[in-house]
Structures are given as structure tokens and as C-alpha cells.
Amino acid sequence: MIKSRLDPGDAEFLRRREAMLAKLAELDAEHAKAVAGGGQKYVERHRARGKLLARERVELLVDPDSPFLELSPLAAWGSDFPVGASVVTGIGVIEGVECLISANDPTVRGGASNPWTLRKSLRAADIAYRNRLPYVNLVESGGADLPTQKEIFIPGGRIFRDLTRLSAAGIPTIALVFGNSTAGGAYVPGMSDYVVMVRERAKVFLGGPPLVKMATGEESDDESLGGAEMHARVSGLADHLAHDEYDALRLGRRIVRSLNWRKQGVEPHPVEEPRYPAEELLGIVPEDLKVPFDPREVIARVVDGSAFEEFKPLYGASLVTGWARIHGYPVGVLANAQGVLFSAESQKATQFIQLANQSRTPLLFLQNTTGYMVGKDYEQGGIIKHGAMMINAVSNSTVPHLTVVMGASYGAGNYGMCGRAYEPRFLFSWPSAKSAVMGPAQLAGVLSIVGRAAAQARGQVYDEEGDAAMRAMVEAQIEAESLPFFLSGRLYDDGVIDPRDTRTVLGMCLSAINSAPVPPASGFGVFRP
Ligand code: COA
């Protein structure tokens, strides 16, 4: 059992806690923007039409009082589009079955898909596919966001390809259509295994009446072209005709119940709560990420019984590795301790990842790294080879990976510790996270040195005043681009979470992961030891 050395009465602890609470207040404000959807005017108009909001639909679809793990709520943050990207996605339990649920938010520009909606929807389908989760779409969308069609039309074809691939993999796809589902949107019900349409509300057509008139001159109306009644009685696209939205959600639940769905992963062991309160996770990460912290303090507040069987504790001490359980599911944990990764840490990580693959144990990466060590001694000692070996191991490891960015995530450390490009099954950030190719001051300093050398080579005098201004500007830009809201906005994680929720979120992810069988181990690439 980990013995905590944290003192919750300590002034430093309280300072860190205050700073984290301030960041969480900002996070709440950003989440509130996503929940507000298209704003009061459009929400009121939607309600006046007797319709439920996207999140209300989700709430009525999932089992009463069961949790919903919303994914990427900050998508589109920092872009020209509203926070949340006009779609709600997440994992919820329907009739006892964990499902991936995706709901258009029709209060945001008619629920049209902008480039961030597309990325969020593709990510949702990817999660459903890799974790074998039935995929339920709550459809009401104006299709492609027309002014940005160039960003979405061609890559957007994947939405429909993914739906058919899910179906081909035996993963059920269900569409509940509440309103408009035009053009490309019509292929969502078109590609789904099960389709429910709401009477007098669902409108599913390749082209609406104006387009038909333009194309063929034919006079038509919404109902005969794509109404729910027509699709239920004539075209056969709808399997069920719902009286209203509630009825559609009831039918959706009934469809899931009839799937007789069985999870194919491992059963969890009995669950034991950690010995230390999650509340104390607020006071661990320092504001200045250059100050190291002991990740065992985090592990002690996340894993079952605070029990952690540390592996190679005396070797490569800047990376903590070991075995634990979360909500009864065994995991191997890799957590940065001092920030920097040296050769020994890389070798230790590689061995540990191989061991986890041998025993088919999922891996949890807790990131707080400034990257691999630079300098003559380290280069001569083979830091490139050893870092490459660790990255090779992470890339080819077949057990499920989970990543939490607690603090720094800089340079190739982001890669070795299973950053987004290494496709962990789920990746969450804490509000204290920062990620970039290197720290803002270092990056500005490198640009300055390079600029100075270039001026010298041209025989010019270096503009010192301009250099100071450039450094300040670059530092501010990189700092802003390193922050978790910005990165979450670009879908580089699956959400920014309250550190206190880490155990719950990871438990839900581990449960979802085990809907699929644990993939068989396969080989690694050539290691250069
Ligand atoms: N692209 C960009 N903006 C869109 C849009 C789209 N596909 N669909 C709707 N919007 C915008 C509207 O311009 C409007 O903006 P505004 O309020 O700032 O002026 C806002 O979303 C709400 O649209 P509105 O038509 O008032 O909402 P509605 O609920 O009455 O109708 C639709 C919604 C989706 C039925 C209707 O907007 C529509 O038919 N859109 C076009 C559908 C289409 O042909 N899409 C092609 C897909 S390939």
C-alpha cells in the first residue's frame, strides 16, 4: 500500500489546491457554454416547437440515474464555432448495455456539422469500433455546414463508411431520427442497422423540395419526400414509427434490450476504494510545472485500496512503473516522476510494456514529462536509441492504453508516454496540463539563437529590440496553444476532467474497453538496445 506523505494542512498544498480550483471554475464556465448550445433564442424556439434538447434526449435514453461519460465537450473551443461543436457524444448505459451515444444539437446552426463536429463524430465512431460499443445516433441535423463544406465534404464520407464497418464488425448501429436528416445526413439512418422515426417530425431525404424542383422540376412536399409515415409505410427506411420523441427513446431502449448484448472482455475483481480521499488530488500538481511531484500521491488516490506493486523501484527512478487495479480492473501504470526521461527510464518502460503485453494487462500512462534528456553525455549514451525503443514499444503494444495528462507533456515525451498520436483508447487532461513541442520560453529562446546565427552568417547586425518583442510574442502564443482548453478544442484529448473524477472516469473507460475482447499480443518492431 502506498504510504502518502502529503500534508493537506501544508501551505504549499493549499496554494496548489487554490490554483486548481480556480482552473476548475474556468472549466465549469466553458462546459456551461457547451450545455447552452445555440443560446437562449434558439433553445426557446426549439422548446416552443415541443422538442427536447440534445442532452435531455440522452438523459431519457440512458438508464435512470446512470452516469453519462461525455466526451470532448470542449470541441471547437478557440475556433469560430460554438464550444461543443453542435453535437453531444459520450458513453452511457442503456438497458444495462454500455453504448456510444451521439446526439446532434439542433439549437446550434440547425445541428449542421462543421469541421469540429466531423472530428468529434469520427472520434465517437472510432471509440465505438475499438471498444465494441453499440452506437446510437440521435439525429436532427441540417447536414454539412455549407460555408465550410470544403473542410468536411470529402473527409466526411468516413462517417458513413464507419457506420457500415461497425455493422460489418457485428457492432449494432441505431438511428433515432427526431427531425431533419437531409442529404448526407440521410445516410445516417440509411447506413444504420435499426431506424426509428418520429411521426410528423423526422424528415429524411436526399434533397428537400427546393432542390428536387431545381433538379427535376418535380413539385413535392416534405412529408411525401421524406416524412416518417412515408418511410415507415412506403420506402421501408424506418423500422419503427414513433408517436413522439419520448416514444422514440422508448423504442431505442427496447431495441438495445433485444440485442442480447454480451461483453467479451474480462470480469472485474471486487472493488476496493482508495485509502486516501480523491479531494486531495487537487493539491498535488504545482502551478510551476518545473517543480516535480511524486506521482505515487496520485496513484494512491486513484487505484483500488491504494495498493501499488511497484516494478523496478530502484532503477530509472524518474519513471514510476507498477501494477494496480482500478474499479477491480488490473492495470499497469507508467507515471513520470522527475519529468525527464533518461535511457534507464526508457529501457524500464520498454520492459514494462512488454510484460503488460505478456499478461494482457491494460496500461495507464500518467503524463508529467518535459521529454527525453538532451546533452552530450546523454546523446553519447544512446538516448535516441532508448527513446525510440520506448516509442516502438508503445506503438506496437496491443493491450488497451489509457492516458491522463496531469502536468507537462512536452517533446517526444508526449509520444513515449502514449500521447494522442499513439491512439490510446481514451485520453483525458487535467486543467493543469500543458503540451507543446517544448516549453514556451525554450521555444522562443531557440528561435532567437537561430535568428541571431542567421543574421551573423549574413553579416548583419542582429536587431536586439526586435528579438525581445519576438520572444515575448512567441512565448505568449505558445503558452496559449499549450493550454488544455485549446488542445481539447482541437480534439487532442477526449476531455478535460476534474482530477477528483479521475478514478470514476478511468473506471468507466476500463469497463467500456472490456466490451471488446482483449486483443491478442503481437510482435514489436526491431529494438535497438
Ligand atoms: N449550414 C450552415 N448553416 C446552417 C445550415 C447548414 N447546413 N442549416 C441551418 N443553418 C443555420 C441557418 O442559416 C440559421 O442561421 P441563423 O439563425 O444564424 O440565420 C440557423 O442554422 C438555424 O436554421 P433555421 O433554418 O432557422 O432552423 P430550423 O430549425 O427552422 O431549420 C433546417 C433547420 C436544418 C431544417 C434548415 O435550416 C435547413 O433546411 N438547412 C439546410 C439543410 C440542407 O440542405 N443541408 C445540406 C446538407 S449537405
Boltz pocket constraint, residues with backbone or C-beta under 6 A from the ligand:
constraints:
  - pocket:
      binder: B
      contacts: [[A, 106], [A, 108], [A, 109], [A, 110], [A, 111], [A, 112], [A, 141], [A, 142], [A, 143], [A, 144], [A, 145], [A, 146], [A, 147], [A, 180], [A, 182], [A, 183], [A, 184], [A, 208]]
      max_distance: 6.0
